[in-house]
Amino acid sequence: MQVGEFLESVSAEIKASDVPARVKVILVEREVSARADAVLAVLGKLDEVRKAARKIKPDQVSYDAQGKIVSESYSKAKADELKKNGEEAAKVEAAIAKAFEGDFGKVKELGGKGNDNG
């Protein structure tokens, strides 16, 4: 095939292509990608919240004779911090669950990007 014939065949294929269908595919892929990125960003936030919870250590720990933990106690401030952390984790988990059902509004609110409706 000569270069001229090749370029003519490319031109003919372009003329015969369905540009609106291709635009639709591109737009859908962009939105799907944006929504996936939003969920991934919020999953990262959930990981951060969980790591922060693991860093909150009890003020006092009691052990039995075998060295097993019998009880742990937290100061009011640490207990409040744990509670706040648990509420934040629940909020993020709920947003992710809603996103998996098609509602991306809460994920978007929590820092993700993407369309906020179905």
C-alpha positions as CSV (number, residue, x, y, z in Angstrom):
1,M,0.0,0.0,0.0
2,Q,1.3,3.4,-0.9
3,V,1.3,6.3,1.6
4,G,-1.3,8.2,-0.5
5,E,-3.6,5.2,-0.5
6,F,-3.1,4.7,3.3
7,L,-3.9,8.3,4.0
8,E,-7.0,8.1,1.8
9,S,-8.2,5.0,3.7
10,V,-7.7,6.8,7.0
11,S,-9.7,9.8,5.7
12,A,-12.5,7.5,4.5
13,E,-12.6,5.7,7.8
14,I,-12.8,9.0,9.7
15,K,-15.6,10.2,7.4
16,A,-17.5,6.9,8.0
17,S,-17.0,7.0,11.8
18,D,-19.8,7.7,14.3
19,V,-18.4,10.7,16.1
20,P,-21.4,11.2,18.4
21,A,-21.2,7.6,19.6
22,R,-17.4,8.0,20.3
23,V,-18.1,11.2,22.2
24,K,-20.6,9.4,24.3
25,V,-18.2,6.6,25.1
26,I,-15.5,9.1,26.1
27,L,-17.9,11.1,28.3
28,V,-19.1,8.0,30.1
29,E,-15.6,6.8,30.6
30,R,-14.6,10.1,32.1
31,E,-17.4,10.2,34.5
32,V,-16.9,6.5,35.6
33,S,-13.3,7.3,36.1
34,A,-14.1,10.4,38.1
35,R,-16.5,8.4,40.3
36,A,-14.0,5.6,40.8
37,D,-11.3,8.2,41.8
38,A,-13.8,9.8,44.3
39,V,-14.4,6.4,45.9
40,L,-10.7,5.7,46.1
41,A,-10.0,9.1,47.7
42,V,-12.7,8.5,50.3
43,L,-11.4,4.9,50.9
44,G,-8.0,6.6,51.6
45,K,-9.8,8.9,54.1
46,L,-11.3,5.8,55.8
47,D,-7.9,4.3,56.1
48,E,-6.6,7.5,57.7
49,V,-9.5,7.5,60.2
50,R,-8.9,3.9,61.2
51,K,-5.1,4.5,61.6
52,A,-5.9,7.5,63.8
53,A,-8.2,5.3,66.0
54,R,-5.4,2.7,66.4
55,K,-3.1,5.5,67.7
56,I,-5.5,6.3,70.6
57,K,-4.2,4.3,73.5
58,P,-5.8,3.8,76.9
59,D,-4.6,5.8,79.8
60,Q,-4.6,2.8,82.1
61,V,-4.3,-1.0,81.4
62,S,-4.9,-3.7,84.1
63,Y,-3.4,-7.2,83.7
64,D,-4.1,-10.5,85.3
65,A,-1.4,-12.8,86.7
66,Q,-0.8,-14.4,83.2
67,G,-0.2,-11.0,81.6
68,K,-3.5,-10.8,79.8
69,I,-5.3,-7.5,79.7
70,V,-8.2,-7.4,82.1
71,S,-9.4,-3.9,81.6
72,E,-8.5,-0.7,79.8
73,S,-9.6,2.8,80.8
74,Y,-9.6,6.1,78.9
75,S,-9.7,9.7,80.1
76,K,-12.7,11.7,79.1
77,A,-10.8,13.4,76.4
78,K,-9.5,10.2,74.9
79,A,-13.0,8.6,75.2
80,D,-14.5,11.6,73.3
81,E,-11.7,11.3,70.7
82,L,-12.5,7.6,70.2
83,K,-16.2,8.4,69.9
84,K,-15.6,11.2,67.4
85,N,-13.3,8.9,65.4
86,G,-15.9,6.1,65.4
87,E,-18.6,8.6,64.2
88,E,-16.2,9.8,61.4
89,A,-15.5,6.2,60.3
90,A,-19.2,5.4,60.2
91,K,-19.9,8.5,58.2
92,V,-17.2,7.6,55.6
93,E,-18.4,4.0,55.4
94,A,-22.0,5.1,54.8
95,A,-20.9,7.5,52.1
96,I,-19.0,4.6,50.3
97,A,-22.0,2.3,50.7
98,K,-24.2,5.0,49.1
99,A,-21.7,5.4,46.3
100,F,-21.9,1.7,45.6
101,E,-25.6,2.0,45.3
102,G,-25.2,4.9,42.8
103,D,-25.5,8.0,45.0
104,F,-22.1,9.8,44.9
105,G,-23.3,12.9,46.8
106,K,-21.8,12.0,50.1
107,V,-18.5,10.8,48.6
108,K,-18.3,14.2,46.8
109,E,-18.9,16.0,50.0
110,L,-16.1,14.1,51.8
111,G,-13.5,15.2,49.3
112,G,-14.0,13.0,46.3
113,K,-14.9,14.3,42.8
114,G,-17.4,13.2,40.3
115,N,-21.1,13.7,39.6
116,D,-23.2,13.6,42.7
117,N,-26.2,11.9,41.2
118,G,-27.0,8.5,39.6
